[in-house]
Amino acid sequence: MRIALTGAALALALTAAACSSSSSDDEKPSSTGAQAGQPAAVALAVETDGAGDGASLEPSIGVVLTLSSRPGQGEDWRLGAAGAQVAAYRLGLGGTPVTLDVVDDGGTSRGASKAVSQLVDDGVSGIVVASEGDHLERALANASRAGVPVLLPYAELGSLPSGVWETGPSQSGVARALVAAMKDAGDSAPFVIRADDENLPGVGSADVAVYRKGKGGAVVKQAVAAVRRGSADSVVVTGSASSLAAVVSRLAGTGQDVPVYLDHSALSAFFARDLVDDSGTLLSGLTSAGADAADTTTLQRSDRGDAASAFFAALRLAAGDPDLKDLLGSGPFSDVAADADTASHDAVIALVRAVQAARSTDPAKVSDALGGLTLDSSDGLAGPALDFSSIHALAGSDVVTLVSTTQDPGVRPTSPDNAPRFYWFSSTADGAASQTTDG
C-alpha cells in the first residue's frame, strides 16, 4: 500500500501517551469536566417539569444491537456499541442513573421492527440504533409514528423519517472526505469496487466492479489491470468490514503499489480482525473517513483531545469495575471494553441531555427538545459537536480523512483475546502525522 505513516512527532506522541496513560488509571472521577486523562463524570440534573418538587428522573434509553447479520446489515458495529455502557457509567458517576434497555434485532427487517416495538412498549425516552442497513427502514418509520426519537451513530441512510437523526458520518460526508484525500494525493481516476450494495455518492469512476463473496479474485484482477494500463490510479472499496478486508487482502497479495481508499466500515473493530484472518497481517497506511474521535485524538492539545481522554479514562475505570456487566448483562464489561467507541457513547449522552432539556422522560417531549439542541464536549460528548437542527447532526466539516496505524496510543483497555486493532488518526490533526508516498 502506498500511503504510509511519517513523522517522528507521531511516534513520540504515541510513546508519551502510552507512558502517561498508565498513571491515570487510578485517578478519581472528575465532577467538573474533561481534564486530560481523568475519567470525567457527566454531571447533570434531570428533574420533573411542573411538579415543582425537584424530583429527579431516571431516564431509560433503548439500544438496538445486531449480534449477527448478513454483510452490511449491522453486525459490524456490535462491538463498538459498548460505548453506550460507558455513557451510562459516566452519567451514573455524575449522579444521574440511566437504564439501558437493550434488544437484538437479528439483522432483519422483522427483527428490527419487533425490537423497536418492544422498546416503545417499555416506555423508553429515546432509542440508539447501533446498527446499519436497509433492514432498519420499517423500524425507523414505526418509531417515528410512535413519537420516539431515534439516533443513528453508524447507519448511513439516504432519507430519514421525522424524529430520526444520524449522529455519525453521512454517505455524502464520507464521500467528500475521500474525494478530498484523493485530490490531496494527486489521485483522480479511482477504480471503484462495490460490495454489499454499498455506494458512495460523488465518488465516480469509469471503472466499477461489484465484489461478491468467493469471487474477489476476478474483481481485484480487474482493478490491478486498470492501474497497470493507466486508466486507474487508485482503488476505492465500499461495503461491509468483511468485504473490505477480503478485497484489501487480495490487493496486497498482488504486490501492486496502489493507494486504497475505504468507506466508513473500515472503522469497525471487525475490519482488523477480518484482515488478519484473510491475510495474516495488518496493513498500515490505509485511508478511510469519519469523525476524529478515537484513541489517537487523545494526543491533540485541544478541547477535543481532552474530551477523548476523559472518555478513555472512564472506559478504563469501567473495565476495572467487577460489578459492571456488558450491554446484554451476559458477562463482565471488561470482556468487551476494548472495543467500545465514542459514537455510541455520544448518542446516549445526547438523548439524556434531551431528557434534561425536556424536563421529562416522555419521548415526544424529548424528541421536541432534541431538535433544538446543539451539544459539544462541555455537555459530555467525547467526539465532535452535534447540531440537531439538522437530521445529519454531525457537521460535514467534522467528517475527515483518517489513516490507519498499528501503533497503540495506550489509552484503551487490553482485549482479553489480544485481538488485532487499527488506530485511526486524522492526517491533519495538530500536525501529528501526514500522508506520504513510498518510493
MOSULWO-V679486 format. One line per field, one symbol per residue. phi: phi as a letter, one per 20 degrees, with the letter a starting at -180 (. if undefined). psi: psi as a letter, one per 30 degrees, with the letter a starting at -180 (. if undefined). burial: + if it has 16 or more other C-alpha atoms within 10 Angstrom, else -. A space follows every 10 residues. Layout:
phi: ???
psi: ???
burial: ???
//
This chain:
phi: .ffcecofgf ffffffffff fffefdfffe edrdfgneff fdebeddfdn fmemfedcfd decddcfbaf gndofgdfff ffffffffff fffendfced ddceemmcff ffffffffff ffnfeacdee bboffegfff ffffffmdfc ddfcfddfcc ffncceddfe gfffffffff ffffeneccf eeddclmebd fneeafdccd ecgncfgfff ffffffffen eccacdcdqf gffgffffgf ffffmfebfc ddffffefff fffffffedn becfnfdcbr febbgfffff eagfffffff fffffffffe efeedfgeme affgfdffdf ceffgfffgf ffffgfffla efffffffff fdecdbffeo fedffcdefd fefefgfeec fccebdfefn ddgffgdlff beddcffdfl mfbbecdfm
psi: keklkljfee eeeeeeeeef efffegklkk gfaikkfkik ljkkkjllkf egfgklljkk kkkkljfkll kghfffgfef fffeeeeeee eeeggjkkkk jkkkfgglee eeeeeeeeee efglflkjjh allfffeeee eeeeefgkkk kjfekilelk lkgkkkfakl eeeeeeeeee eeeefgkfik jkjklhgkkj kfilkfjklk kkkfgfeeee eeeeeeeefg fkglkkkkal eeeeeeeeee eeffgkjkkk kkaffffkff eeeeeeeefg lkjlglkaka kiiaeffffk ileeeeeeee eeeeeeeefg jffkllefgf lkefffefgk lfeeefeeee eeeeeeefhl gkeeeeeeee fgkklaffgf kfallkjgfk fifkkefgjl kkkklgkjfg fklkkeghkl klkkkkffjg gfllklkk.
burial: +++++----+ +-++--++-- +--++---++ +-++++++++ +++++++++- -----+++++ ++++++++-- ++++++++++ ++++++++++ ++++++++++ +++++++++- ++++++-+++ --++++++++ +++++++-++ ++++-+++++ ++++++---+ -+++++++++ +++++++++- ++----+-++ ++++++-+++ --++--++++ +----+--++ -+++-++--- ++++++++++ ++++++++++ +-----++++ ++++++++++ +++++++++- -+++++++++ ++++++++++ --++++++++ ++++++++++ ---++++--- -+++++++++ ++++++++++ ++++++++++ ++++++++++ +-+-+++-++ ++++++++-- ++++++-+++ +++++-++++ ++++-----+ +++++++-+- -++++----
//
